Amino acid sequence: MVVKGEVVAESRLASGNSASTDSLADDYYAVLGLLPDATPEEIKKAYYNCMKACHPDLSGNDPETTNFCMFINEVYGVLSDPVQRMVYDEIHGYALTAMNPFMDDSAPRDHVFVDEFSCIGCKNCANVACDVFRIEEDFGRARVHSQFGNPELVQEAIDSCPVDCIHWTSAAQLSLLEDEMRRVERVNVALMLSGMGSASTDVFRMASSRWEKRQAKVLEQAKVRMMQQKDADKTDSYWTNLWGKPKQYKKSEEEVKERAKRAAAAARRWREYSRRGVDKAPTVKLPDPLSNSSKHN
């Protein structure tokens, strides 16, 4: 647990056969319109479909489209890399061997997070460690701007907080917390505006609960598919070959830490993309190519 002061596309849709364009994407897979068990081929196809919106004939110099394309490239960069995808899935509860980051005491807590539900906007932290904390404009809450500040000043800022809203977390925990805040900011701004200093909304519990629900669903799906394979007299587990041959992608402890840090930074960027509303494809799209029969009509 966290201790204060401790140093979208043509493939299968994530929510069924159809999805609202205004719905909030649950994860990177949903951004591309996929499920977590998507094959590399499906991921690549979905990526190219999303990137159609970035065609120069359509986008021109539109900054919104440019930001969307940057975001999609980042999503594809994670899901197309076998090791980075494994790290992403482990953090978010899509791997059978994953551990809930909020129950993992072995990971170093070297990232800092502000619980904006508890923050009262006193600005103490921003005054103590201005290179790490800033007061964001929308809700008047403190927010971490950089993870590369002086740890001693960060600790001083933590100690100066009158409502204990600043926490040291692991990189994996931070990924989930940023993801949870992304959802709240987009779907319930009123809650953010009215809940300053409120302890009734526990973002840590919300993030942990979402992880547990994902993991339970993954385990149930794996159980069903393993039974189906057993009936078909297959010996390989369904999940074993999800990324091809996971055993080929062994990771050192340092590599895991580095990739977890990248994932946390990416989660923070997605939150910012989402806040600005540029994590969805533009509404205007290029027409599909004409078929040969259509050309002759």
C-alpha positions in Angstrom: 0.0 0.0 0.0 1.0 3.6 -0.5 2.6 5.2 2.6 2.9 9.0 3.0 6.5 10.2 3.1 8.0 6.9 1.9 11.3 7.5 0.0 -10.4 3.0 -32.3 -10.8 0.6 -35.8 -12.3 -2.3 -37.8 -11.3 -5.1 -35.6 -13.3 -6.4 -32.6 -14.6 -3.5 -30.5 -13.8 -3.4 -26.9 -17.4 -2.9 -25.8 -19.2 -5.3 -28.2 -20.2 -4.9 -31.8 -20.5 -1.1 -31.6 -19.3 1.7 -29.5 -20.3 5.3 -29.0 -17.8 7.9 -30.4 -18.2 9.8 -27.1 -17.4 6.8 -24.9 -14.3 6.9 -22.8 -11.7 4.4 -23.9 -10.9 2.0 -21.1 -7.3 1.3 -22.2 -4.9 1.3 -25.2 -6.7 -1.6 -26.8 -10.0 0.2 -26.7 -8.4 3.3 -28.3 -7.8 1.1 -31.4 -11.1 -0.6 -31.1 -9.6 -3.9 -29.9 -9.8 -6.4 -27.1 -6.8 -7.2 -24.9 -6.3 -10.5 -26.7 -5.8 -8.9 -30.1 -3.1 -10.4 -32.3 -0.2 -8.3 -33.6 -1.8 -8.4 -37.1 -5.1 -7.0 -35.7 -3.2 -4.3 -33.8 -1.3 -3.3 -36.9 -4.5 -3.2 -39.0 -6.3 -1.1 -36.4 -3.4 1.3 -36.2 -3.4 2.0 -39.9 -7.2 2.5 -39.8 -6.8 5.1 -37.1 -4.0 6.8 -39.0 -6.2 7.4 -42.0 -7.4 10.5 -40.1 -3.8 11.8 -40.2 -3.7 11.9 -44.0 -2.3 15.4 -45.1 -5.2 15.8 -47.6 -7.6 15.7 -44.6 -5.7 17.1 -41.7 -3.6 19.8 -43.2 -2.0 21.6 -40.3 -4.8 21.1 -37.8 -3.2 20.8 -34.4 -6.0 18.7 -33.0 -5.4 16.0 -35.6 -1.6 16.3 -35.1 -2.0 15.6 -31.4 -4.4 12.7 -32.1 -1.8 11.1 -34.4 1.0 11.6 -31.9 -1.2 9.8 -29.4 -2.1 6.9 -31.7 1.6 6.5 -32.6 2.4 6.3 -28.9 -0.3 3.7 -28.3 0.9 1.6 -31.3 4.5 1.9 -30.1 3.5 0.1 -26.8 1.2 -2.5 -28.3 3.4 -3.4 -31.2 6.5 -4.0 -29.0 6.2 -7.5 -27.4 8.1 -6.5 -24.2 6.4 -3.2 -23.7 3.0 -4.8 -24.3 3.8 -7.4 -21.6 4.7 -4.7 -19.2 1.6 -2.7 -20.0 -0.6 -5.8 -19.6 1.0 -6.7 -16.3 0.5 -3.2 -14.9 -3.1 -3.0 -16.0 -4.2 -6.5 -15.0 -4.4 -8.2 -18.4 -1.7 -10.8 -17.7 -2.4 -14.0 -15.8 0.7 -13.7 -13.7 0.2 -10.0 -12.8 0.1 -8.7 -9.3 -2.1 -5.8 -8.2 0.5 -2.9 -8.0 -1.2 -1.6 -4.9 -0.5 -5.0 -3.2 3.1 -5.1 -4.4 5.5 -3.9 -1.7 8.6 -4.9 -3.6 8.4 -2.1 -6.2 10.3 1.1 -5.3 8.1 4.0 -4.5 10.1 6.7 -6.3 7.3 8.5 -8.1 5.1 11.2 -6.6 1.3 11.7 -7.0 -1.1 14.3 -5.8 -4.6 13.1 -4.7 -6.5 16.0 -6.2 -9.7 14.9 -4.5 -8.1 15.7 -1.1 -6.1 18.7 -2.2 -7.4 22.1 -1.0 -5.2 24.2 -3.3 -3.0 25.6 -0.5 0.0 25.9 -2.9 2.5 24.8 -0.2 4.0 22.1 -2.4 4.3 24.4 -5.4 6.2 26.9 -3.2 8.5 24.3 -1.8 9.3 22.3 -5.0 8.2 24.5 -7.9 10.0 22.3 -10.4 7.8 19.3 -9.4 4.4 20.7 -8.4 2.2 23.2 -10.2 -1.3 24.5 -9.6 -3.5 23.5 -12.6 -6.0 26.1 -13.8 -9.2 24.0 -14.2 -9.7 23.0 -10.6 -7.1 24.9 -8.7 -5.5 21.7 -7.4 -1.8 20.9 -7.1 -0.5 18.5 -9.8 2.9 16.8 -10.4 4.5 18.5 -13.4 7.8 16.5 -13.3 9.1 13.4 -11.7 12.7 14.5 -11.8 12.9 17.0 -9.0 15.0 16.9 -5.8 13.6 14.1 -3.6 14.4 16.0 -0.5 12.4 19.0 -1.6 9.6 16.6 -2.6 9.6 15.1 0.9 9.6 18.6 2.4 6.5 19.4 0.2 4.8 16.2 1.4 5.5 17.1 5.0 4.2 20.6 4.5 0.8 19.4 3.1 -2.0 20.1 5.6 -4.3 17.4 4.3 -1.8 14.7 3.4 -2.7 14.6 -0.3 0.8 13.9 -1.7 2.1 10.4 -1.9 5.1 8.4 -2.9 4.0 5.6 -5.3 5.6 3.0 -7.5 5.7 3.6 -11.3 3.0 1.0 -11.8 0.7 2.5 -9.2 1.2 5.9 -10.8 0.1 4.6 -14.2 -3.2 3.3 -12.7 -3.8 6.5 -10.6 -3.2 8.8 -13.6 -5.6 6.6 -15.6 -8.3 6.9 -13.0 -7.9 10.7 -12.8 -8.2 10.8 -16.6 -11.6 9.2 -16.3 -12.9 11.5 -13.6 -11.7 14.6 -15.4 -13.6 13.7 -18.6 -16.9 12.3 -17.2 -17.5 14.1 -13.9 -16.0 17.6 -13.9 -18.7 18.7 -11.3 -17.4 16.1 -8.9 -13.9 17.5 -9.2 -15.1 21.1 -8.7 -17.3 20.3 -5.7 -15.1 17.8 -4.0 -12.1 19.9 -2.9 -10.7 18.6 0.3 -13.2 15.7 0.3 -12.1 12.3 1.6 -15.2 10.6 0.3 -13.6 9.8 -3.1 -10.7 7.4 -2.8 -8.8 7.3 -6.1 -6.5 4.6 -4.8 -9.4 2.3 -4.0 -11.0 3.1 -7.3 -7.8 2.3 -9.3 -7.2 -0.9 -7.3 -10.8 -2.0 -7.7 -10.6 -1.4 -11.5 -7.5 -3.5 -11.7 -9.1 -6.4 -9.7 -12.1 -6.4 -12.0 -9.9 -6.5 -15.1 -7.9 -9.4 -13.6 -11.0 -11.3 -12.7 -12.4 -11.0 -16.2 -9.1 -12.1 -17.7 -8.9 -15.1 -15.4 -12.5 -16.1 -16.3 -11.8 -15.7 -20.1 -8.6 -17.8 -19.8 -10.5 -20.5 -17.9 -13.1 -20.7 -20.6 -10.6 -20.8 -23.4 -8.5 -23.4 -21.7 -11.6 -25.6 -21.4 -12.3 -25.1 -25.0 -8.8 -26.1 -26.0 -9.0 -29.1 -23.7 -12.1 -30.2 -25.6 -10.2 -29.7 -28.8 -7.3 -31.8 -27.5 -4.8 -28.9 -27.5 -2.0 -28.8 -25.0 -0.9 -25.1 -25.3 -2.5 -22.6 -23.0 -4.5 -19.9 -24.8 -2.6 -17.1 -22.9 0.8 -18.7 -23.2 1.0 -17.6 -26.9 -0.7 -14.3 -26.6 2.4 -12.4 -27.5 3.9 -15.2 -29.7 6.4 -16.8 -27.3 6.8 -14.7 -24.1 9.7 -16.7 -23.0 11.7 -15.2 -25.8 11.2 -11.7 -24.2 12.8 -12.2 -20.8 13.3 -8.9 -19.0 16.0 -7.8 -16.5 14.9 -6.1 -13.3 16.3 -2.8 -14.5 14.5 -3.1 -17.8 11.2 -3.7 -16.0 11.7 -0.6 -13.9 12.6 1.5 -16.9 9.6 0.3 -18.9 7.3 0.8 -15.9 8.6 4.4 -15.7 7.8 4.9 -19.4 4.3 3.5 -18.8 3.7 6.0 -16.0 4.9 8.9 -18.1 2.6 7.7 -21.0 -0.4 7.5 -18.6 0.3 11.1 -17.6 0.4 12.2 -21.2 -2.8 10.3 -22.0 -4.5 12.2 -19.1 -3.4 15.4 -20.7 -4.5 14.4 -24.2 -7.9 13.4 -22.7 -8.3 16.6 -20.8 -7.8 18.5 -24.0 -10.1 16.2 -25.9 -7.5 15.2 -28.5 -7.4 11.4 -27.7 -10.2 10.7 -30.2 -10.1 10.6 -34.0 -11.3 13.7 -35.8 -14.9 13.5 -37.0 -14.0 14.0 -40.7 -12.5 11.0 -42.4 -11.1 10.3 -45.9 -13.6 8.3 -48.1 -12.8 4.7 -48.6 -11.1 3.8 -51.9 -13.6 3.0 -54.7 -13.9 -0.6 -55.8 -13.2 -1.5 -59.4 -16.9 -2.0 -60.0 -17.7 1.4 -58.7 -15.1 3.1 -60.9 -16.8 1.7 -64.1 -20.3 2.8 -63.1 
